[in-house]
Amino acid sequence: MEALTLLYWAFDSLLGLCLLWLAWRALASPDLFKAIVLFFSFGLLMALAWVRLNAPDVALAEAAIGAGLTGALLLAALARLESIEEPISPGSNGGETDIHDR
């Protein structure tokens, strides 16, 4: 019985460390798509943490809203953001007229 308690303690510690690592990586990531995927992973692990805390209703809400719905909305916003951005050619200065172009 003591070995099982030690195994639970080790799993919960690993889960907590993974949550901290995922949160840090999601916030520090310069790539928006990677940050969204890390946020989605964080939400799923957070749902698992709520299950370990014997709160299955909160875990279901976290999985559905925190990871599922929010992740999908963030991916849709990223796709819309990338479609709005216009690529600027290397030789142009963003639409401004240069003094030498006159």
N, C-alpha and C positions, 0 to 999 in steps of 0.2 A: 504493500500500500504506500509505503514511503517513497518507493521508486516512481510510482505513478504521480505522486504529488510533485516530485522533483522534475518529472517530465512536463507536467502542466506549467510549472514555474518557468522552465527553460523555454517552452513554446510561447508563453505570454511575454517573456523578456525579448525574445527574438521578434515577436510581432510588434512590440513597442518600438524597438530599434528600427525595424523596417518602416514603420509609420513615420518616425522622425526623419529617416534618410530620404524617403519618398517626398515628404513635404519640403525638405531643404532642396532637393534636386528639382522639384517642380517650380519652386520660386526662383531658383538660380539659373534655370535653363534659358539661354538666349534664343533657342529655337521654339517658336510658339507651338508647333505641332507636337514636338517632344514634351513640352510642358503640359499640354492637354492630355496626352497619353499617360503621363506620370500622375496627373490629377485624377484621371479615371482609375488608375491602379490604386491610388491612395484611398479613393472612395470605397473600392471593393475590400481592401484590407481593413478599412475602418468599420465596414459592415461586419466583417469577421470578428473584430474586436468587440463590437456590441453583442454579438452572439456569445462570446466568451464571458461577457459581463451579465449574461442571462437577461438580455433585453431584446428579444426577437422582433418586437414591433418596431423598435428604433432601428434595428438592423435592416429590416425590410424597407423602411423609409429612406435610410441612408443609401441602400443599394439602388432603389428606384429613382429617388430624386437626386441624391448627392452624386452618384456615379453615373447612372443612366441618363436621366433627363438633362442634367447640367452638362455632362460630357457631350451629349449630342448637340445641345445648343451652342457650346463653345466651338465644336467642329464646324457647325453651320456658319457661325460668325467668322471663323477663320477662312472658310471657303469664300464667303462674300467679301471679306477684306482683301483677299488675294485677287479676286476678279475685278475689284474696283481700282486697285493700284495699277497705274500705267507705267510700263517700263520706260526709263529715260535712257536714250542712247548716250554712249560715252562722249560724243562730240558736242552734245547739246548742253545748255546751261539751265535746263528746266523751264524753257519757254520764254525766258527773259531775253531781251535784245542786247547784244553785246555792242560796245562802243565801236568796234571795228567792223560790225556788220552794216553800219549806216552808210 
